[in-house]
Amino acid sequence: MLRQGLSIPVLFAAALGLLVPMEAQQPTQQLPVFRSDAHFVTVDAYPLRDGKVVEGLTAVDFTVEEDGQPQAIENFEFITGTEVPGENARRDPNTVRESLRIAADARTRAFVVYLDVPHVSVEGARATRGPLVTMLNALVGGNDLFAVTTLNQPPHTMTFARKLVSAEDMLTRHWAWGTRNSIVRTPAEQEIEQCFPADNQGREGWIRDGSTMRPAADVIIDRAREEQTLQHLEDVVIYLGQIREGRTSVILFTEGWRLFNDDGGLMGLTGRQRPPVCDQYLVRYANINLQSRFREIMARANRSNVTFYPVNPAGLATFDVPISQRLLGTGNIGDSMLRQNSENISNRSSSMQTLAENTDGLAVVNTNDLKSGLLRISNQLKSYYLLGYYSSNRKFDGKARRIVVKVKQPGIDVKARRGYTAPAEAERSARSAAASLPAGPTDPSPVETALDALSRIRPSAELFVHATLSAGPTGKLTVVAEVSGPQLERGALQRGGTLDVTVTGAGGAELAKGQVGVLATSRGGVVVMDVPPGTTQANVSVMLRAVPLTFLARTDVVRDTGSVIGGPLIYRATPSSRSPLLPVAGFDFRRTERVHVDWPITGPLDKRDARLLGRNGQPIAVNITLTEREVDGRLMLGLDALLAPLGPGDYAIEVTVTMGNTTETRLVGIRVGS
């Protein structure tokens, strides 16, 4: 069951990636004229009466305020879901980038189905398939987009499409995608169980969980799964806010979370004779505050215009944990177990309702009629009003702003965009320059493609991971992991650590494992592994254990196709040529640092050249040094550049090499801070 669940992201991405030429043309819309002195804001509003959108309203029926100041509505239109076509009439975008361009249009409705694999039981997953497929068939119109994602799929790999047959096929063949209450464990969870074995009498390896006693390993695993899920949800929200301004409706299938926010007595287990990694788990999961993380998700969702529709597919429940799970009661054992089960179920339901209420969504909980619940969601999403205004606040300061939308008619409940983050001055300048340029080609430039990788740099990140699979039949996989700057400043690696890497292929089969020590003077490490010949796609799971914390991350593998020059290894260092090279996975640098890049090459080069490019693709006058040398038995082309002359921003390093009659060019994006 666990393998089926882990395989879903790869299967959905492959199935939804079967893109065909787009024949249907979008109707031409009158776009607002760009003004360099003001920010144009689009607001989607859902005025509801009896759970359905009220039609026939006009612009004068609405009022819009930003930070308490009335705004003049410049654009107004009523958008309803286009007629639902037959499956053969649906046309997917040609490419992922084209799908993102379509999604960026506020007039395009975008839906994301999020399957919370660790927090849905097999029974809940099975109950989901029929009602979900029915809802998608009735809701997704010819101009709408939808995507399906899970915890094991990085947000930037979500594939937006229109054809439903692939999703329906996946849900039919992999109906048992939920792993909640499953006895199957991930490698990290197996290690936790080995750290805290529990006897059958509650004397060793047990901990109080509310009014019951549970094995400490089960409690820690519950906390780990909730933290991983909430972190991924936050990443999804951030990504959706980056790719579109219009509302994104996330239909979240989950049985809810308890939102742990205290140590639960875990710190009382420290100090015993256990391997150091065991205490790392205790400290990490005793000090989490998931209620704070939950509030941050809701705040980010409002800024990113993301609305959650949580759905509990398990329906009404009496027991939060299966009878097979070991529990010990206190006092009246039966009463204490029932009381704890009831409290857990209430907390899970409350978390779902809170998420919906604070993002203007709707929660489907406490019901066995899943079909009717999804119909209620569908009724709310069938149509909406799109309002547009130029903000009266002319400051380009990058700060959050609050939006309030009201309807003058009585008895109408309005759900609308709650806020946004104003553009900074640099963004305004870039937008002004772009508006003055003639329309260019629709395909991205090589520089744009290289800079896309910088989307992984986010303030809340703890650990960055980058994985490259070399070209050719050897199957050499290089994985780089790096602790983020904020975590390093908090002393995350002051005692060093250990980097563990697990590589899985399609279906969740393990392909390789590797481990390397991480020095206290570094920010991460590099693991090079052999994977089976013929491997074309893989998923990398990374655990960086560093007292007192443990960091977890996942990423897809980037396969290199070059015949002369391979995928790069990027390092940071001080300007001194004697300073150690520290591996980079996040691609963010300070101006006080030096960037070093190693590209593996297949032999001596006849010609080599490198330059630094700005976001606009224009070269920048920075001194770059290129050298060829052997590193660990492999011939490398090394590049060094000092970053002090550069201002804060995104840049692309371009290298072009020639060997015989073959010339290849590679680009790497980097971000330079202050």
C-alpha positions in Angstrom: 0.0 0.0 0.0 2.8 2.4 0.8 4.5 1.7 -2.6 1.2 2.4 -4.4 0.9 5.7 -2.5 4.4 6.8 -3.3 4.0 5.9 -7.0 1.1 8.2 -7.5 3.0 11.5 -8.1 5.1 9.9 -10.8 2.1 8.2 -12.4 0.0 11.3 -12.4 2.8 13.4 -13.8 3.4 10.9 -16.6 -0.3 10.5 -17.4 -1.1 14.2 -17.3 2.1 15.0 -19.2 0.7 13.4 -22.4 0.0 16.8 -23.9 -1.5 17.3 -27.3 -1.8 20.4 -29.6 -4.3 23.0 -28.3 -7.0 23.7 -30.9 -9.6 25.7 -29.0 -8.9 29.4 -28.9 -9.5 31.5 -25.8 -11.9 34.4 -26.3 -10.1 37.7 -26.5 -10.4 39.8 -23.4 -9.9 43.6 -22.9 -6.9 43.7 -20.6 -6.2 46.8 -18.4 -3.7 49.4 -19.7 -0.4 49.2 -17.8 0.3 52.2 -15.6 3.8 52.5 -14.2 2.7 54.5 -11.1 0.0 52.0 -9.8 -0.5 48.3 -9.2 -3.4 46.7 -10.9 -5.1 44.2 -8.6 -7.6 41.5 -9.7 -10.1 40.2 -7.2 -12.3 37.2 -7.6 -15.5 37.4 -5.6 -18.1 34.7 -4.8 -21.3 36.3 -3.5 -23.3 33.4 -2.1 -26.9 32.9 -1.1 -28.0 29.4 0.1 -24.6 28.0 -0.9 -24.8 29.2 -4.6 -23.3 32.2 -6.4 -25.8 35.0 -7.0 -26.0 35.9 -10.6 -27.1 39.2 -12.3 -25.0 41.6 -10.1 -23.3 44.7 -11.5 -20.2 46.6 -10.6 -22.3 49.1 -8.6 -23.4 46.3 -6.3 -19.8 45.8 -5.0 -17.5 47.8 -2.8 -13.8 47.0 -2.5 -11.5 48.3 0.2 -7.7 47.9 0.5 -6.3 48.5 4.0 -9.6 50.3 4.8 -9.4 52.7 1.8 -12.2 52.5 -0.9 -11.0 51.5 -4.3 -12.5 52.4 -7.7 -13.5 49.3 -9.7 -12.0 49.6 -13.2 -12.8 46.2 -14.6 -15.8 44.0 -14.0 -17.0 40.7 -15.5 -19.0 37.7 -14.6 -17.2 34.4 -15.3 -19.0 31.1 -15.4 -17.6 27.7 -15.9 -17.6 27.0 -19.6 -19.7 24.1 -20.9 -18.3 20.8 -19.8 -17.1 19.1 -23.0 -16.8 15.4 -23.8 -13.4 13.9 -23.0 -12.4 13.7 -26.7 -13.1 17.5 -27.1 -10.8 18.5 -24.2 -7.5 19.9 -25.3 -4.5 19.9 -23.0 -1.7 22.5 -23.3 1.3 21.6 -25.5 3.9 22.0 -22.8 4.1 22.5 -19.0 5.2 26.1 -19.6 2.2 26.7 -21.8 -0.1 25.4 -19.1 1.5 27.8 -16.6 0.9 30.7 -19.0 -2.8 29.7 -19.2 -3.0 29.3 -15.4 -1.6 32.8 -15.0 -4.8 34.2 -16.5 -7.2 35.2 -13.7 -10.1 34.2 -16.0 -8.9 30.6 -16.0 -10.3 28.6 -13.2 -7.6 26.4 -11.6 -8.3 23.4 -9.3 -5.7 21.4 -7.4 -6.7 18.0 -5.9 -4.4 17.3 -3.0 -4.3 13.7 -1.7 -2.9 13.8 1.9 -1.5 10.2 1.6 -0.2 9.9 5.3 -3.4 11.1 6.7 -6.0 9.2 4.8 -6.7 5.5 5.5 -7.1 2.9 2.8 -10.9 2.9 3.4 -11.0 6.7 3.0 -9.0 6.5 -0.3 -11.3 3.9 -1.7 -14.3 6.0 -0.8 -12.8 9.0 -2.7 -12.5 7.7 -6.2 -16.1 7.6 -7.4 -17.3 11.0 -5.9 -14.1 12.8 -6.9 -14.2 11.6 -10.5 -17.9 12.6 -10.7 -17.1 16.1 -9.3 -14.3 16.7 -11.7 -16.4 15.6 -14.7 -19.1 18.0 -13.7 -16.9 20.9 -12.6 -13.9 21.2 -14.9 -14.9 23.1 -18.0 -13.2 23.4 -21.4 -11.1 26.4 -20.4 -10.4 25.2 -16.8 -7.2 23.6 -15.5 -6.7 21.0 -12.8 -3.8 19.2 -11.2 -3.4 16.3 -8.8 -0.6 16.2 -6.3 0.6 14.5 -3.1 3.2 15.0 -0.4 5.8 13.1 -2.4 5.6 15.4 -5.4 7.6 18.7 -5.4 5.2 21.6 -6.0 7.0 22.9 -9.1 6.4 19.5 -10.8 2.6 19.8 -10.7 1.1 19.3 -14.2 -2.0 21.3 -15.0 -4.2 19.7 -17.6 -7.8 19.5 -18.9 -8.2 15.8 -19.8 -9.7 13.8 -17.0 -9.2 10.3 -18.3 -5.7 9.9 -16.9 -6.7 11.0 -13.4 -9.7 8.7 -13.5 -7.5 5.8 -14.6 -5.0 6.4 -11.9 -7.6 6.6 -9.1 -9.2 3.4 -10.4 -5.9 1.4 -10.6 -4.4 2.9 -7.4 -7.4 3.3 -5.2 -5.5 2.2 -2.1 -3.3 5.3 -2.0 -3.9 6.2 1.6 -1.3 5.0 4.2 -2.7 6.2 7.5 -2.7 3.4 10.1 -0.6 1.3 7.8 2.0 -0.9 9.4 4.5 -0.2 6.5 7.1 2.4 7.5 9.5 4.6 5.6 13.3 4.1 6.3 13.3 7.1 8.7 10.2 5.7 10.5 11.8 2.3 10.8 14.8 4.0 12.4 12.5 5.7 14.9 11.0 2.4 15.8 14.4 0.9 16.4 15.3 3.8 18.6 12.3 3.4 20.9 11.2 -0.3 21.1 8.2 -0.8 23.4 7.4 -3.8 25.5 3.8 -5.0 26.0 3.4 -3.9 29.6 4.0 -0.1 29.2 7.2 -0.2 31.2 9.7 0.8 28.5 9.3 2.8 25.3 5.8 4.2 26.2 4.7 7.8 26.6 1.5 9.5 27.7 -0.6 10.8 24.8 -3.5 12.7 26.4 -5.4 10.2 28.6 -3.7 7.1 27.2 -0.3 5.6 26.9 1.1 4.9 23.5 4.5 3.6 22.1 6.8 6.6 21.9 7.8 5.6 18.3 4.1 5.9 17.2 3.8 9.4 18.8 7.0 10.6 17.1 6.0 9.2 13.7 2.6 11.0 14.0 4.4 14.3 14.7 6.9 13.7 11.8 4.1 13.0 9.3 2.1 16.1 10.3 5.2 18.3 10.1 6.1 17.0 6.6 2.6 17.4 5.4 2.2 21.0 6.6 5.6 22.0 5.2 4.6 20.6 1.9 1.2 22.4 1.9 3.0 25.6 2.7 5.3 25.0 -0.3 2.3 24.3 -2.5 0.7 27.6 -1.4 3.8 29.6 -2.1 4.2 28.0 -5.5 0.6 28.6 -6.5 0.9 32.3 -5.5 4.0 32.6 -7.7 2.4 31.2 -10.9 -1.1 32.9 -10.7 -2.8 35.9 -9.2 -6.4 34.5 -9.6 -7.9 32.1 -7.1 -6.7 28.5 -6.9 -9.1 26.1 -5.3 -7.4 23.3 -3.5 -9.6 20.3 -2.8 -7.8 18.7 0.1 -8.6 15.0 0.9 -7.5 14.4 4.4 -8.7 13.0 7.7 -7.2 16.1 9.5 -4.4 16.8 11.9 -4.0 17.1 15.6 -1.5 20.0 15.3 0.9 19.1 18.1 2.4 22.1 19.9 4.1 20.9 23.0 6.7 18.3 23.8 4.2 15.7 24.9 6.6 14.4 27.5 9.2 13.4 24.8 12.0 15.2 26.5 11.6 12.9 29.5 13.0 10.1 27.4 16.3 11.8 26.8 19.5 10.9 28.7 19.2 7.2 28.3 21.6 4.9 26.6 20.7 5.3 23.0 22.5 6.2 19.7 22.8 10.0 19.3 20.4 9.9 16.4 17.6 8.9 18.7 18.0 12.0 20.9 18.0 14.0 17.6 14.6 12.7 16.8 13.3 13.5 20.3 14.6 17.0 20.3 13.3 17.8 16.8 9.8 16.5 17.3 9.4 17.6 20.9 10.1 21.2 19.9 7.8 21.5 16.9 4.9 24.0 17.0 2.5 22.8 14.3 -0.3 25.2 15.4 2.1 28.1 14.5 2.9 26.4 11.2 -0.8 26.0 10.5 -1.5 29.7 11.1 1.3 30.6 8.7 -0.2 28.4 6.0 -3.5 30.2 6.3 -1.8 33.6 6.2 0.2 32.6 3.1 -2.9 31.2 1.5 -4.7 34.5 1.9 -1.8 36.4 0.4 -1.5 33.8 -2.5 -5.3 33.8 -3.2 -5.5 30.0 -2.4 -8.7 28.6 -1.0 -8.9 25.3 0.7 -11.8 22.8 0.6 -10.9 20.1 3.1 -12.8 16.8 2.6 -12.7 13.9 5.1 -13.3 10.8 2.9 -13.5 8.5 5.9 -16.8 10.0 7.0 -18.1 9.7 10.5 -15.6 7.9 12.8 -15.8 6.5 16.3 -12.1 5.6 16.8 -9.1 7.7 15.8 -6.7 4.8 15.9 -7.3 1.2 14.8 -8.0 -1.5 17.3 -4.8 -3.2 16.3 -2.7 -0.2 17.5 -1.3 -0.7 21.0 -2.8 1.6 23.7 -2.8 1.6 27.5 -5.4 3.6 29.4 -5.2 5.3 32.8 -7.8 4.8 35.5 -10.9 3.3 33.8 -9.1 2.0 30.7 -12.2 1.9 28.5 -13.3 5.4 29.4 -9.8 6.9 28.9 -9.4 5.4 25.5 -12.9 6.5 24.3 -12.2 10.0 25.7 -8.9 10.3 23.9 -10.3 8.9 20.6 -13.1 11.5 20.8 -10.7 14.3 21.5 -8.4 13.4 18.6 -11.3 13.1 16.2 -12.6 16.5 17.3 -9.2 18.1 16.9 -8.8 16.7 13.4 -12.2 17.9 12.3 -11.6 21.3 13.9 -8.3 21.7 12.0 -10.1 21.1 8.7 -13.0 23.5 9.5 -10.5 26.2 10.6 -8.5 25.9 7.4 -11.7 26.3 5.3 -13.1 29.1 7.3 -9.9 31.2 7.3 -9.4 30.8 3.5 -13.0 31.2 2.4 -13.5 27.6 1.6 -15.9 24.9 2.7 -15.1 21.8 4.8 -16.8 18.5 4.2 -16.6 16.8 7.6 -18.8 14.7 9.9 -20.8 13.1 7.1 -20.8 9.8 5.3 -22.4 11.4 2.2 -19.2 12.3 0.4 -21.0 12.8 -2.9 -23.3 15.5 -1.5 -20.4 17.3 0.2 -18.5 17.5 -3.1 -21.6 18.8 -4.8 -21.8 21.7 -2.4 -18.2 22.5 -3.2 -18.9 22.3 -6.9 -21.9 24.6 -6.6 -19.7 27.3 -4.9 -17.1 27.1 -7.7 -19.2 27.1 -10.8 -19.0 30.9 -11.4 -17.6 34.1 -9.9 -17.2 37.8 -10.5 -13.8 39.2 -11.5 -13.1 42.7 -10.3 -10.1 44.9 -11.1 -8.8 48.1 -9.6 -5.7 50.2 -9.5 -4.5 50.4 -5.9 -4.7 53.9 -4.4 -1.6 53.0 -2.4 1.2 54.0 -4.9 4.0 52.6 -2.8 6.0 49.7 -4.2 7.2 48.4 -0.9 6.7 44.6 -1.1 4.3 44.7 2.0 1.1 42.7 2.6 -2.2 44.5 2.0 -5.7 43.5 3.1 -8.7 43.4 0.8 -12.4 43.5 1.9 -15.2 43.0 -0.7 -18.8 43.6 0.2 -22.1 43.5 -1.7 -24.8 46.1 -1.0 -27.7 43.7 -1.3 -28.7 42.1 2.0 -28.6 38.4 2.7 -25.5 37.7 0.6 -22.3 36.2 2.0 -19.2 37.3 0.0 -16.1 35.1 -0.3 -13.4 37.0 -2.0 -9.7 37.5 -2.3 -8.5 38.6 1.2 -5.2 40.3 0.3 -1.9 40.3 -1.6 1.7 41.3 -1.4 2.5 44.6 -3.1 5.3 44.5 -5.7 8.7 45.9 -4.7 10.3 48.8 -6.6 12.6 46.4 -8.5 9.5 44.4 -9.7 7.8 47.7 -10.8 10.9 48.7 -12.9 11.1 45.3 -14.5 7.4 45.3 -15.4 7.7 48.8 -16.8 10.7 47.7 -19.0 8.8 44.6 -20.1 5.8 46.6 -21.1 7.8 48.7 -23.5 9.3 45.7 -25.3 7.6 44.1 -28.4 6.0 40.7 -27.8 8.6 38.0 -28.0 8.5 34.2 -28.7 6.3 32.1 -26.5 9.0 29.6 -25.7 11.2 30.4 -22.7 14.8 31.6 -23.4 17.7 29.5 -22.0 18.2 32.1 -19.4 14.6 32.0 -18.2 14.8 28.2 -18.0 18.0 28.4 -16.0 16.5 30.9 -13.5 13.4 28.7 -13.0 15.5 26.6 -10.6 15.7 29.5 -8.2 12.1 29.0 -7.2 13.3 26.6 -4.6 14.8 29.5 -2.6 12.2 30.4 0.0 12.5 31.9 3.5 10.9 28.9 5.2 13.3 26.3 3.7 15.4 24.2 6.1 17.2 22.0 3.6 17.9 22.3 -0.1 18.5 19.2 -2.3 19.7 18.9 -5.9 20.2 15.6 -7.7 21.7 15.0 -11.1 21.9 11.7 -13.0 24.8 11.6 -15.4 24.4 10.8 -19.1 25.3 7.4 -20.5 24.8 3.9 -19.3 26.8 4.1 -16.1 24.0 5.6 -14.0 26.1 7.9 -11.7 23.8 9.9 -9.4 25.1 13.0 -7.6 23.1 14.3 -4.7 23.9 17.6 -3.0 22.2 18.7 0.3 22.6 22.0 2.0 21.2 23.5 5.1 19.6 26.9 4.6 21.3 30.1 5.9 18.8 30.8 8.7 19.2 27.3 10.0 22.9 27.5 9.9 22.8 30.8 11.8 20.8 29.0 14.5 23.6 26.5 15.0 22.1 23.6 13.1 25.6 22.2 12.1 27.7 23.3 15.0 28.5 19.7 15.8 28.4 18.4 12.3 26.1 15.7 11.2 25.3 12.7 8.8 23.7 12.9 5.4 21.6 9.8 4.4 20.2 9.5 0.9 17.7 7.0 -0.4 16.8 6.8 -4.1 13.6 5.2 -5.3 12.2 4.5 -8.8 8.8 4.2 -10.3 6.5 2.2 -8.0 8.6 3.1 -4.9 11.3 0.4 -5.5 14.6 1.3 -3.8 17.4 1.9 -6.3 20.3 3.0 -4.1 21.4 4.3 -0.7 24.3 6.4 0.4 25.7 8.2 3.4 28.4 10.8 4.1 29.5 12.7 7.1 28.9 16.5 7.2 31.5 18.7 8.9 30.6 21.5 11.3 32.5 23.9 9.1 30.3 23.2 6.1 26.6 23.7 5.1 26.0 20.3 3.7 27.5 17.4 1.8 27.7 15.5 -1.5 26.8 11.8 -2.1 27.7 10.1 -5.3 26.0 6.7 -6.0 25.6 4.2 -8.7 22.0 3.4 -9.8 20.9 0.6 -12.0 21.6 0.9 -15.8 18.7 2.2 -17.8 17.3 4.4 -14.9 15.5 7.4 -16.5 13.5 8.8 -13.5 13.9 8.6 -9.8 12.9 10.3 -6.5 15.5 11.2 -3.9 14.8 11.3 -0.1 17.4 13.0 2.1 17.8 13.0 5.8 20.5 15.3 7.3 21.0 14.4 11.0 22.6 17.1 12.9 22.4 17.3 16.7 20.0 18.5 18.0 17.9 18.6 14.7 17.0 16.3 11.8 16.2 17.7 8.4 14.2 15.9 5.8 13.7 16.8 2.1 12.7 15.2 -1.3 13.4 16.0 -4.9 13.2 14.6 -8.4 16.3 13.7 -10.3 17.5 15.9 -13.2 18.9 13.7 -16.0 21.8 15.1 -17.9 21.9 14.5 -21.7 25.2 16.1 -22.7 27.8 14.2 -24.6 30.8 16.5 -23.8 29.9 18.4 -20.6 27.8 17.0 -17.7 25.7 18.4 -14.9 27.3 21.0 -12.7 28.5 20.8 -9.1 28.2 24.2 -7.5 30.2 25.5 -4.5 30.5 28.6 -2.4 33.7 29.9 -0.9 35.4 33.1 0.3 37.3 35.2 -2.2 40.5 33.6 -1.0 41.8 30.8 -3.4 42.7 28.7 -0.3 39.3 28.7 1.2 37.4 25.4 1.3 34.7 24.8 -1.3 31.2 24.2 0.3 28.6 22.4 -1.8 25.6 24.4 -2.8 22.0 23.1 -3.5 20.0 26.3 -2.9 21.9 28.4 -5.4 21.8 31.6 -3.2 25.0 33.5 -2.5 26.2 36.6 -0.8 28.2 39.3 -2.5 31.1 38.6 -0.1 31.4 35.1 -1.5 32.9 33.4 -4.6 31.0 31.0 -6.8 32.8 27.9 -8.0 31.3 25.5 -10.5 32.7 22.1 -11.6 31.4 20.5 -14.8 32.5 16.9 -15.6 33.8 16.7 -19.1 34.5 13.6 -21.2 37.9 14.7 -22.4 40.3 17.6 -23.1 38.4 20.5 -24.7 39.4 22.3 -27.9 37.6 25.5 -26.9 35.9 26.8 -23.8 34.2 30.1 -22.9 32.1 31.5 -20.1 30.2 34.6 -19.3 27.7 35.9 -16.7 24.3 37.0 -17.9 21.6 39.2 -16.4 17.9 38.2 -16.2 17.5 39.9 -19.6 20.1 37.7 -21.2 22.7 40.5 -21.6 26.3 39.8 -20.6 27.7 41.4 -17.5 31.4 42.5 -17.2 32.6 40.1 -14.4 36.0 38.4 -14.4 35.6 34.6 -14.8 38.4 32.1 -14.6 38.2 28.6 -16.3 40.5 25.7 -15.6 40.6 22.0 -16.5 41.7 19.6 -13.9 41.2 16.1 -12.5 39.0 15.7 -9.4 38.6 12.3 -7.8 39.5 10.6 -11.0 37.1 12.6 -13.2 38.2 15.4 -15.6 36.5 18.7 -14.6 36.0 22.1 -16.1 36.2 24.5 -13.2 34.8 28.0 -13.1 35.4 30.8 -10.5 33.9 34.2 -10.2 33.9 36.8 -7.5 30.4 38.2 -6.7 31.4 41.5 -5.1 30.8 43.6 -8.2 27.2 42.4 -8.6 24.1 44.0 -7.2 21.4 41.8 -5.5 19.4 39.8 -8.1 19.3 36.7 -10.3 22.0 35.8 -12.8 22.9 33.0 -15.2 26.3 31.5 -15.6 26.8 30.4 -19.2 29.6 28.1 -20.3 30.2 26.9 -23.9 32.6 24.1 -24.8 33.8 22.5 -28.0 35.3 19.1 -28.5 35.9 18.1 -32.1 32.8 18.8 -34.1 30.5 19.0 -31.0 29.7 22.3 -29.2 27.5 22.3 -26.1 26.3 25.2 -23.9 25.2 24.9 -20.3 23.6 27.5 -18.0 23.3 27.7 -14.2 21.1 30.2 -12.3 22.3 31.8 -9.1 20.8 34.4 -6.8 23.0 37.0 -5.2 21.9 38.7 -2.0 23.3 41.7 -0.1 
